[in-house]
Amino acid sequence: MKLWKKIFLGAFLLFELVFNFASLYLIQYHFSMNLNKEIERSLTEQRVIQSGLQTNGTYINEKLGFPQSVVRDFLRITFQEYTSYFDQKGVFIELLDENRQMVYSSFNKSFVGTRGELEVHPSGLRNYVIRDIGEKSYLFVTSGLALEEDHFLLTYVRDITDIYTDRSAQFNLFFKLNAVTMLILGLGLYLLLWYLTRSIRSLTRSAQIIAEGDYSQRVHIYSKDEVGILARNFNRMATAVEDNIDKLKRTAEDKQHFTECLTHELKTPLTSIIGYADLLRSTKYNEELHFKGLNYIYTEGKRLERLSFKLMDLILLRKEELIGTREDARELCTEIAASFLPRLESEGLALVQQVESSYLTVDRDLFKVLCTNLLDNAIKASTEGGRIMLQGHADGDGGYVLEIVDEGNGILEEDLEKIFEPFYMVDKARSRSHQGAGLGLAICAEIVRLHGAGIDIHSRLNQGTTVKLTWAGVYN
């Protein structure tokens, strides 16, 4: 059973239990109060009648000296007067002698059964009993009445049917009211709980969809209460899960791509090496052929060596923690530029250096590797007579910017997003001719990450490329 249905049944049954108990208790309490009032009233009126008869009978017998027969006649006349007074009020009077023979009675209802209220001593306390006769209920109150030598039993009878009728009417009203209340409460509570738990239902559906693999699913937030907070936290969790899944997918794809590229990079030189080795093994000695074959084997072997070194650098950089020192950017760039002068002269290129002095917290060797790879790429992209700019200056936010600008072939916009991937080459033919493996920029990206710096590349085809390195929070 769903939670909101459990809440509905629990709340509905609890309300019904409390409402029924309270209503029945009030009805019974009201009935008991009315019944006690009628009993007290009947006991009082019976006592008044008894006292009046006791006083008048004694006066007639003792003061006036009338015989007992006159006293009995007096009692009958008195009872007739009482009857004419009480008859309209549903009150009746009975008088029995000591042998329980009826002397006078205004109560004309007959019933079967013993009369327990008569079991009293004539001079003792009063007894009362409630008795149902036909469809009515009567209260019988009996006490002794002593007149000299004669002893009687005086019974006061009151019709209390209205009290029971009123209780039955209240019960009928309660059952009708309870039926209407149950209907309204049940419908209202059902709709209210269904409305309030819509976020939970949405949360359940979203969880099922996410469990099936659709991590883009989100919960619609209907409220700002605890359920709404739960829905928002669930959406945050789903976003985090989706991001992590995407990262894992990208990592898996990168690993697959890395493996495929590595396999390809190893296969090409190995195929050449095996082919030339087999050729040298299966042909007669020829100095020119053997020199050419051995030279090719040596060249491809060195290429594999460089590839292995770069792969090792890339792996180590991802595991390394930077321990930097304060270095002057101008001095470092001057040393790096000096190491490229022979190559620049041979390529017919000019390097223009405009680097402001500023102290950076860097790893000296890694910084040189970073700039060397970037300058190497700029040289490879440039043509004879071209110019390469090495510029460094402070920015307006207290940081430092180092730029390497060339006037070479440029990079297509769709290739810019992939240039930091290992083994990715924009121009594979040119990279092969320069013995490149597509790992230089991947290594640069890792070095920049270790320094907490930023790298940004802007390029236009046949107009050149600008690589911008940014260090934040540099103080000269």
PyMOL commands that set and color helices and strands:
alter all, ss='L'
color gray80, all
select helices_A, chain A and resi 3-63+68-89+116-118+161-196+198-211+226-282+287-319+329-347+364-381+413-416+428-433+440-451
alter helices_A, ss='H'
color red, helices_A
select strands_A, chain A and resi 91-97+102-105+127-133+136-147+150-159+325-328+350-355+359-362+387-394+400-406+454-460+464-471
alter strands_A, ss='S'
color yellow, strands_A
deselect
rebuild
show_as cartoon
